[in-house]
Amino acid sequence: MVTLTQLQKIMPFAGRRALLYYRPLTDAMEEFGINTPAREAAFLAQIAHESGSLRYTREIASGAAYEGRGDLGNTEPGDGIRFKGRGLIQITGRTNYKRVSKALYGDLRLLKQPELLEEVIAACRSAAWFWADKELNTLADEQEFRKITRAINGGYNGQIERFEIYKVACQTLGVEMVA
């Protein structure tokens, strides 16, 4: 499993947040099978980008752009803002909040309190759950980093930065990158 020193090297801008997140993050990674250097490198690179190196567990934008997005399950007025991106991987939309709530808590508490995903443990667990739910370990094992980005982002937003972090993570964790 990744060490605190390795996490700090992969996310040098995390500062003291690395210490705050280290144990909950590694616990969540273990819980959801993100347990090889290749998987850890890909996961950490993606959450580093998504969370601004552990700085943000709530999307900076208002969420208004998600209003009325049926593909996200945002069918009620205010859903876009209510269910904007949260957690280290930015879980977005009523449908995803419902799914992660059932998976992590066995109930629908996140529909009533979506801000719970901003808390450290929930932010870590929701990211690792999303990763496992989308079967991203398989893509990480195959070093299909671009496909992982698409699965998380729906496109390739921030791909250059994500890949730069991924290269550092691979080097730090001893993963030989395939060409």
Secondary structure, DSSP 4 states (H G I P E B T S, - for coil): ---HHHHHHH-GGGTTHHHHHHHHHHHHHHHTT--SHHHHHHHHHHHHHHHTTTT-SB-SS-SGGGTT-GGGT--STTHHHHT--BTTTTB-SHHHHHHHHHHHHSS-HHHH-GGGGGSHHHHHHHHHHHHHHTTHHHHHHTT-HHHHHHHHHSS-TTHHHHHHHHHHHHHHHTPPPP-
